[in-house]
Amino acid sequence: MTGRNGRTVRDLRRANRTAVLQRLYFDGPLSRFELGPATGLSSGSISNVVADLVADGLVEEAGSVDSDGGRPRILLRVAPTSGHMIGVDVGETRVRIELFDLTLTELARAERPLEQQRYEVEGIVGHIRDGIAEVLAAADLAPEHLLGVGIGVPGIVEHTPDRGAVVHGQTIGWDAVPLEALLRAGSPLPDTVPYFIDNGARTLGQAEMWFGAGRGARNAVVVLFGSGVGASLVTPEAEQGRSLEWGHLTVRVRGRRCRCGALGCLEAYAGAEALLDRWREEGGRPPEHTDEETALAAMLAAAHPDDGTDADPVARAVLEETAEYLGAGLSDLINLFQPERILIGGWAGLRLGARFLPAVRRHATAYALGHPARKVTVDLGRLGPDAVTVGAAILPLADFFTHGGRRPEPRPDAPRPAWHTALRGRTPH
């Protein structure tokens, strides 16, 4: 039956299940009495929805509280073991794979370091596949119990009907890589388990908005600062976030060559890889044969030694200049989007921000227009270096909520994408 607004009874039931699940997820445990005002549903609707969710194993009792003169009220919560998700972060120094229960408690993790030829496609695909199999085995979980696998990657992600998710990662040498199709070929997962592939800055933003420093903000920008630089914009119109190639904003005409090939990009000055290159070019001595995280830690220690030795003036000057470039880049975000909050995350952003955040704020304010600058706060993210992985796991979780806590069932007569039949059982090469 279809109503005047085009919504069917099935749509209404799904929306009601979604509303109850989300309130219990973010604000629970709650009683049935509390769920009414929290969701706007009638007591009858709450009773019916809760009964369905309990029958499906998604909601369980979590104790009771006394009521005013009546029987104790039973508290309800989302059942942690009623669903599982995998989050994957294809980062600059490693591929991180984590298995979570429905409440995003980590159950297992695997890491694969990236060294020479670190973004070679076949190697990345192999790391993801092997990591998925490893965390499932560690938790003794059948893959059929997964709600999905979320993956955060560098670059622009295009979702196509014939090839699935395709990644355009110019800075890492990925030219229209059909990542979803390659993962499906020889995948350890059944066809019913979906992949959700998106930009890593967007997954970071999703995590911080759901569980971190972005909670409660309607308009925010979350910055991912690692080897490269990216950002995610969250507004009422784009609640799930929209990735921004902020690192390729031009900050100096005819400036340094960026990894993308252009001149003068912010990433060519503020990304960790470029920052270490600048230190080396100015006469500094980064440690040889180490990864970027170790080298950046050494640079910070050289600029601000804790052992009483003299500071490296070159390292300090490069870092202070980087703080100004980063502040100038943030000022463009302030002027363009006028956010309530800007949050800095990523492994490099958290390390540098711990020491240089006051300078970054000062420069952002100096370069931005006065009115929007006075309304914005600039802070560090709260979820640490695992935030991209958590945000990636949120992608299948959000989809699960959208479907009212039901796994979407593919129609038996639905045509398969061309890449599915062409690549099934093959290995990438």
N, C-alpha and C positions, 0 to 999 in steps of 0.2 A: 504494500500500500504506500502510495506517495502523497505527501502533503502538498499544500499550496506553494511552499518554498522549495519544492523539489526533493526534500529529504524523506527517505523511507523510514519505516519503523526500525529496520536494521541499522540505519545510520544513527538514529536517535539512541538506540541501545549501545552502540559502539561509543558514541560521544559520552554517554553517562558512565560507562565503564572507564573510559579514559579519565574523566573528571575525578572519579573516586580513587582510581589507582594513583594518579598524580598527587592528590592531596595526602593520601596515606604515605606515599613515597617521600615527599618533601617535608611534611609536617607531622607524620605519625610518630607513635601510635595515637589513634583517635577513636572515640566511641561513635556509634551510629548517630547519637544525638548531636555530636559535634560536626559530623560530616555534612549534615543538612545545610547549616549556614555557610560552611566552607565551600560547598559546591553549588549552592543554589537549588538543589534538588529537593523534592518533597520527601517526607519520611517514608512513604510507600515506595517511591523510586529507590531510595537508599536501601531499604530492606531487600528489594528484589535484586539490585545490583550486587550488594554484598553477598547475598546467598549464591549468586552465580559465580562470583570471584572465589568464594570459599570452596564451592564445588569443583572449580577448576584448579584448586591448589595454589592460587596466586595470593590469597589473603589468609591470614591465620590469626588466632587470638593471641593477645600479648598481655594477659593479666586483666585487672579490673580496678576501677576507682569508685569511691563512694559517691552517691548522688544525694541531692537534698531531699531527705525523707523517703526515698524510694529504694528499690533494689540497686545493688552495685551495677555500674555500667561496664560492659565488656569493652576492652580496648582492642583495636585491630591494627595490624601492620602488614606490609608486604612480606610475603614469605621469601627469605633470601635464596633458598635453593630451588625456587620455582622457575628459574631461568639463568642462563649463563651467556656471557659475551666474551669475545677476544678483542683486545685492542692492540694495534701494531703501530709503532712509530718508526718510519724510515728516516732516520736522522742523519747527521753529518758524520758521526763517528761510530755509530752502531745501529743495528736494527734491533728494536726491543719489542718483545711479544709478551703480553700478559693476559692471563685468564681471570675473569671476575665472576662472582655470583651476581644475582639481580640487584643487590644493594651496593655493588661496586667494591666489595671486599676482594682483595687480591688473593687468588688461590694458588697460582703458579706463575713463573716467569722464565723466559729464556732470552739471552742476548747473543748477538752475533756481531763481533767487531768488524768494522770496515777499514781496510787499509788501502793498498794500491788498487787502482781501477775500482774504486769503492762503489761507483754507481753503475757498474756493468749489470745490464738488465737480468741476464740469466742468474747471476750470483744473488741479486736481491730477491728474485722470485724463489730461488732455492732456500735462502735464509728464512723467508716468510713461511714457506711450506713446512720446512723442517721444524721451525719454532712452534707452529701450530700443533704439529704432531707431538712435540716434546711436552708442551704444557698440558695437553689433553691426557697424555700418558701419566704425567706426574700427579694429576688430580684424579686419575682413573675415571675419566668422564667420557661417555660415548659422544661422538661428534653430533649425533642426531639431537642432542639436548641443547645445542647452541641456538641462540636467537640470531646470531650472525657474527661476522668478523668485520670490524671497522679498521681502516688503514689510513693513517695520515702520511702524506707524501709531499715533497717539495714540488712547486710548480702549479700550473693550471690544470684542473681536472674537468674533462668534458665527458658527459654521459650520452652515449650514442645508442640507438636501437640495434645496430648490427654488430658492434664490437664491445659493448659494455662500457666501462669506465676507461677512458683514454687519457694518459698523462702527457702534458706538454711541459717538460722541464728543461727550459733552455739553458739554465745555469749548470745543470748536471749532465747535459748531453742527451736528454731524452726527447726525441722528436716523435710525437704521436705514438707513444708506447701503449699498446692495448693490455694494460696491466691485469685487468679483470679476466680477460680471455686467457692470458698466460698462466694466471693462478688456477683457473679452472682446469687447464690441461694437466691431467695427472694429479689433481687435487686430492688430499686425504679426506676431504669433506664431501658429503652427499650433495646432490644438486639442490636439495631443499634448503640448504643453509646459504643465506645471501651474503655477498660481500658489499660493504659500504666504503667506498674510496673517496677521499676528499683531501683538500689542501691541509697541511699540518698546522698552519696558523689558525685555520678555522676550527680544527678540532681542539686546539689549545684554548681558543676563545670560548668554545662550547663548555669545556670543563670549568673554566674560571667563572663563567656566568651561572652555571648550575650549582657549583659547590665551592667556589673560591671567592676571590676579592670582588667579583662582579655581581654577586647576588644582590638583588634589589635595584640595580641600575636599569633604566630603560634604554639608555643610549650610551654605548661604551665602545672603545677601541682597545683590543688586546694585541700587543706586539710580541712577535716571536723573534728573538734575537739569538742566533746561533752562528754557525759558519756564514750563513746568509741572513737576510732580514726580511720579514714578512709581517702582515697584520690581518686582523679580522675585525669587521665592523658589525656591531649588533645594534639594531634599532627596532622600534615597534613594528615596522614593516618587514624587517628581516630578523625575526627572533632567533633563528637558527644560525645567524651570522653570515656574513659575506666576505670572502677572502679578498684582500687587497694586495697587489704587487707593489707594496709601499717601498720595498728595497730598491726599486728601479725608478724611483723619483729622482730627477736630476737636481743635484745640490751644487754642482760646480760645472759651468760650461767649459768644454774641452778639458775636463778633469781626468782623473785616473781611469784606466780601462777596467770595466767591470767584468765579472765572469760571464755576463750575458752578451758581451761584445760591445755594448754602448760605452760612452764616455761620461764620467761624472756622476754615476749613480750613487745613492746613499750607501748601498751595499759595498761599493768600492772603498768606502771610508769607515763605515761603522760595523760591517760584518767581521766576525772573529778572524776569518782567513785573511781578509785584507788588512786588518789591524796588525796581525803578526807580520805580514809582508812589509808594512810601513815601518815597523820597528826595525826589521832587518835592513831595509833600504836606508834608514837613517843612521846605521852603524850599530844597532843593537845586536845582541847575540841570543836569539831563542835557542833552547836546547834542541840538539839534533836528534832525529829518529824518534820523535815522540808524537803523540796525537795532539790535536788542537786543544783539547781540554787541559792537558798537562802543560802545553806550551803557554796557554793563556794564564794559567795559575802561576807559572814562573815569571811571566811578565808583570803580573800584579805584585808578586813578591819583590821583584827587582825595583819596581817603582815605589813601593812602600814597605821596605824591609822591617821585620819585627825583631831582628837579632842585633840591632844597633849598628849595622854596617851602613855605609853611604848609599843613598838611593841612586838608581840609574836615571840620570836626567833625561835621557832619550826616551826611555819607557814612560816616564811620568809625562813628558810633553806630548807624546803620541796619545796617551790615554786621556789627557785633559782636552786635547783637540777632538778626540772621538766623542767625548761627552758633549762638546759644542755641536758637532755634526748631528748627533742623535737628538739633542734638544731642538735644533733647527728643523729636523725631520718631523719631530712631534708637533712643532708649531704649525706645519702644513696640515696635519690631521686635525688640529684644533680649529684652524680657520675654515677648513673644508666641511667638517662634520659637526663641530661644536658639541663634543661628547661631554657627558657628566664625568666620566672616568676614563683614564688611560692606564692600562695595566701592562707592565713589562714582564715578560716571561722568557722561557728558553734558557738553556744551560749557561750561555754567555751573558744574557741579560740579567739573570739572577746573580751571577758572580760580579759583574761590573756594577750592577745597580746597588749592591750592598755597600759599595764604597763611593760611587759617583752619583747616586740618585739626587742629592741636593744640587749638584752642579747641573745635571740634566734638567731638573725642574727650573732652575734659574734661567738657563738658556732658552728653554721652551717658552717661558713667559716673556722673555726679552724679544723673541722673534715673532710672537703671535700677536694678533689684535687684542686689545685690552679687555673688551667685554667678554668674549668667549674664554679668554685665558683666566679671568677671575672666577669663572664658573666651573672649571675643570680641576680634578685632582689627578695627580700622577703618582702611582704607587707600583710596588712590585706585586706580581702574582703570588698566590698563597699555596699553590699545589705542588711546587717544586719541579724537578726535572722530569718527573713522570707525567706531567699534565697532558702532553700530547697523546700519550697512550690511553689515559683515562678518557680524554675527549673522543678518541677514536672509538672506544668501547661504548660511549654514549650514543653514537650513530645508530647501531642496531637497537639500543634501548629506547631511543626516541621513536623509532619506527614501530617498535612493539607497543608503546603507549598509544601511538596514533591509531593503531588497529584495535584499541580497546583491550590489550593484553592477549590478543589472539595472533598466532602465527599466520601470516597470509598464506593461503593455499593456492598454488598455481592452478589455473584451469587446465583440465586434461587436454582440451583441444587448442590450448594456446600455442602459437608457433614459437619454436625456439629461435634465438638469434642465430644468424649465419655463423658467427664465430664459435658457437657452442658445438655444432655438429662438425665443423671443420677442424677444431683443435682438441676435441675430447680425446684423451688418451695419448696425446703427443706431448713431448717435452719441448720447452723453448730453446731456440738456438739462434 
